[in-house]
Amino acid sequence: MDIRSGRKGGIEMANDPKVGYRVIGTIKSVKGNCHVGHKAGDKIELSGHNSGGLCGFFYHDAFPYIIMLQFGGGFPATWGGPDVVELECTDRTNAVKMELKRIPRE
């Protein structure tokens, strides 16, 4: 399968239908070395249909928060406010910290 084009044997893989709000992930810090190559300051667009290049483990953990932001849910003020949440991947040796932020579609 060609990962860049999302094609496998001529079958079109799922495309992001661009529904709901945009969710932008900003990498805040990396402890050690992220095996996917994320660096502090990287920005990636995420959705229920787009992992944005996150490894499967981090995307799996972030998915409920991505969906919450994408479809209008919110978080308590103690978490950073209704439009933002900060998460950390489960790799304790090479922990990546990411802020997810909801942005209206243009």
N, C-alpha and C positions, 0 to 999 in steps of 0.2 A: 504494500500500500504506500502511495505517495502521501506522506503526512502533510506536506505543505498544501497540496491541492485538495486533500480530503477525498481522494478517489481510490477506490479499490475495485479492480477488475471492471471498470466502466460504470460502477454503481455510484451514484452521487451520495455522499454522506450528508448527515443533517447539517443544515445551514442555520445560522442565527437569524431568526425572523425579525429581530430588532423590535421586540415588544417591551412595554413597560419603560422604566427608567434605565438610563445607562448606569453601570457600576464600574468605577475606576479603582483599581488596586494600585497603591503606591508602596513600593518596597521601602521600609523605613530603616531597616538594619539587617545585616547578615552576620551571624556569629560563626566564624569558621569559613567554610566554602560551600555554597549551595551547589549541589550536583547538577542542577539544571542551568546554573550560571546567572541567577538573579543577583543584582547589585543594588545597593542603596540608591534611591532616586529613580529606579525603573518604574514606569507607569504602564499598566496593562488593562485593557478593557475585558471584563468578565461578564458572563451571563449564564443562565441555565443551559444554554446551548454552546457556550464558548469557554473553554478552560484557560484561554489566554496564555498558554505555555506553562502553567503551573504543573508541578508533578502531580500525579494521581492522588498521592496521600494528602497533600495540602489542599487540592481542589475538593477532595471528598470532605475534609473537615470544614472548608469554607463554604461549601455549597448551600447549606441552610441559610447562612447569613447573606449570601449573594441573592438568593431567591427572595428573602425578606426585603432587601433593599430594592431589587428590581421591580417588585410588584406592590410597593407602597407601604409595607410594614415599617415599623420604627423601633428604635432602641431607647432604653432609659437614659436620662441625662448623665447618670453615673458611668455609663459606657462610652460617653462622648457625644451624646445627642441622638436625635432620631435618624439623622442622615449619614452617620459615620460609626464605624466600629474598627477596632484594632485586633488583629489575630496573630498568632505565632504558630509556625509549623511544628510538627511533633518530633522532628529530628533535633534532639537536645544538643548534640555536638555541633551542628551546623544550622542552628535555628534562624529562620527567616521571619522577620516581623513585617506585617503588611497592614496598611490602613485601607479599608474599603469605604468608598464614598459614593453616595447616590447623586446623580446629576440628571436634570431634566433633558429629554431629547429635544433637539432643535427642530 
